[in-house]
Amino acid sequence: MHRLPFISFYIFVVTMLPMTATFAASPEIPLKEGAWNITLQLNPKTPDFLPIVQMLCLSQNEPVPIPAKNAGCRLLTKEIEGNTVFWVAECREKEFVTRSVGNATYDISKVEGAVQTMTSAVGKETEMRTYTLTGKRQGNCR
């Protein structure tokens, strides 16, 4: 099996900005707004891939725990059901396309969830990965 570079997913995670302003107003979730320490751990755990850890500023308007500044990334859907946010996002980078389907369940100052990614490139086999998402609120945003 030809493995697509892990860097493509890392760039996706590190560069995806939730674009929730384009979506209709969402119901409130039990999320204490502020700075959150978010960790994504590959499943199953493997020594080849260290967890991805990122500090993010989350709010009621931007509860999707995916950071970023890359114009090649966009949030396709966002839905809130009870305490859980569900989303689909996509990043395009050169010959790679990474689609992410995730969920995050909030309990005021902590979050748990999962992210599944599918990375594809022309002429290569699609690579699928599953990550466990965990996080805790650390304080106020700066």
N, C-alpha and C positions, 0 to 999 in steps of 0.2 A: 504494500500500500504506500503510495506516495503521500507524505505528510506535508501539509501546507504549513508555512512558518507560523509559529506561535506569536511572533511579533505582530501579525495582522490583528489577532484578537486583542493583544495588549494595547495596540494603538486604538482599537475600537473602544476599549474600556476607559483608557486614559483620555480619550478625546471626544466622547459623546456628551453633548449638552442637551439636557431635557428642554424641548421647545414647547412647553405646556401652554404658552401664551396663545397658541393657535387653537386650543381646545376650549370647549365650553366650560363654564364654571363647574367645579367638581364638589361632591359632598365632602364634609370635613372627615378626616381620619384621625385616630389618636396618635398624632405625631407632634412632639414638642419641637418647634422650629429651632434651628441652630446648626452648629458644626457637628457633623457626624463622622465617626471613623468607620468606614465600610471595608469589609474584607471579602474577597472572592477566592474560594478554595476549589481547585479542580477536583472532580470526583471521577474515579477513585483517586485518593491522594497519591502523588508520585513525587519522588525526590527531584525529578527533572524540572518540575514546575513549582516555583515558590508561590505562595498566596499573593494576590494583587491587593494592596492596601492603599486606600485613598481617603483623604479628608475632604468631605463635601459639605456644602451649605444646603440644607434641605428645608423646605417650607410646605405649607398647605398648597401653594401654587406650583411648587416644583418638588413633588415627593418621589419622583423616579430616581433611584440612587445610581445614576450613571453620569459621570463628570464629562466636561469637555469644552473644546474650542475648535473642533474640526468641521469645516464647512461641508465635508463629504459625508457627515453623519446627520441622520434625522430620526426623530421620534415619529413612528407611523401611527400607533394607536396608544391610548392610555385609558384604562377603565378603573373605577374604584368600586369595590364591593365590600361593604363593612369596613374592616381594618386593613384590607389588602388592596394594593395597587398592582394591576396587571399592565404590561406594556409589550410592544413590539417595536424594535428599532433596527435601523439598517445603516451600515457604513460602506462606502465605496472608496477603495484606495488602489490606484493603479489597476492591476489586473485582478484584485481580490474584491469580493463582496462578502461582508459578514452580516448575517441577520441574527438578531438577538431576541429571544422571547423570555420574559422574566416576570417574577412576582415578588413582592415584598410585603410582609405582614408586620404592621407596626403595633407596638405596645408602649406608647408614650415616649420612653427614652431608649428603646431597643428595637431592633428589626431583624427578622429572619426571612429567608426566601431562597429562590433558586433562579439561575439563568442558564438557558440552553443556547448555544451558538452553533450556527451552520456557516462555515467559511467555504466559499467556492471560488474557483478560477477556471478560465477556459482551458479545456483539455486536461483537467486534473479532477481527481475524485473529491467529492465534498467531504469535509471533515467536520464531525459533530463533537461537541464537548458539553459537559454539564458541570456547573459550578454551584456550590453552596454559598449563599450570601448571608453574612451576619454583620451586625453593626450596633454601635452604641453612641448616644449623644455625648459629646465632649464639652460643650459649653456654647457660648454665643459665637455667631459668625463675625469675622473681622472685616 
